[in-house]
């Protein structure tokens, strides 16, 4: 992962973004010598959002199982039939 100073980003934003698109690698932006932000390209961000959404759905499903909030196949099918009618 590449690291850039926030001042470099300010002065050469276009260059940093072009290199980001070419390298397909996140850029760590530092301010006062400390990590301040990550710069990632749009495709990577959208991919991460999609993965996060999937993981959140799995977590909700696991929680429902642990809380015994589940239906049999027959019960689910009946509910869906009522819902779709």
ZITA-V533035 format. One record per residue. RES is the residue in one small letter. PSI is psi in radians with two decimals (999 if undefined). Layout:
# ZITA-V533035
res:RES psi:PSI
res:RES psi:PSI
This chain:
# ZITA-V533035
res:x psi:2.37
res:x psi:2.60
res:x psi:2.36
res:x psi:2.57
res:x psi:2.62
res:x psi:-0.56
res:x psi:-0.62
res:x psi:-0.73
res:x psi:-0.72
res:x psi:-0.77
res:x psi:-0.59
res:x psi:0.77
res:x psi:-0.78
res:x psi:-0.77
res:x psi:-0.75
res:x psi:-0.75
res:x psi:-0.69
res:x psi:-0.79
res:x psi:-0.65
res:x psi:-0.78
res:x psi:-0.67
res:x psi:-0.75
res:x psi:-0.43
res:x psi:0.70
res:x psi:2.37
res:x psi:2.68
res:x psi:2.22
res:x psi:2.16
res:x psi:2.21
res:x psi:2.60
res:x psi:2.21
res:x psi:0.60
res:x psi:0.07
res:x psi:2.60
res:x psi:2.30
res:x psi:-0.61
res:x psi:2.83
res:x psi:2.42
res:x psi:2.13
res:x psi:2.73
res:x psi:2.90
res:x psi:-0.79
res:x psi:-0.75
res:x psi:-0.74
res:x psi:-0.83
res:x psi:-0.66
res:x psi:-0.75
res:x psi:-0.70
res:x psi:-0.72
res:x psi:-0.78
res:x psi:-0.73
res:x psi:-0.74
res:x psi:-0.76
res:x psi:-0.79
res:x psi:-0.66
res:x psi:-0.69
res:x psi:-0.74
res:x psi:-0.72
res:x psi:-0.72
res:x psi:-0.70
res:x psi:-0.76
res:x psi:-0.69
res:x psi:-0.72
res:x psi:-0.70
res:x psi:-0.79
res:x psi:-0.56
res:x psi:0.12
res:x psi:0.58
res:x psi:1.15
res:x psi:2.79
res:x psi:2.68
res:x psi:2.91
res:x psi:-0.75
res:x psi:-0.79
res:x psi:-0.74
res:x psi:-0.74
res:x psi:-0.75
res:x psi:-0.77
res:x psi:-0.72
res:x psi:-0.69
res:x psi:-0.73
res:x psi:-0.70
res:x psi:-0.68
res:x psi:-0.29
res:x psi:999
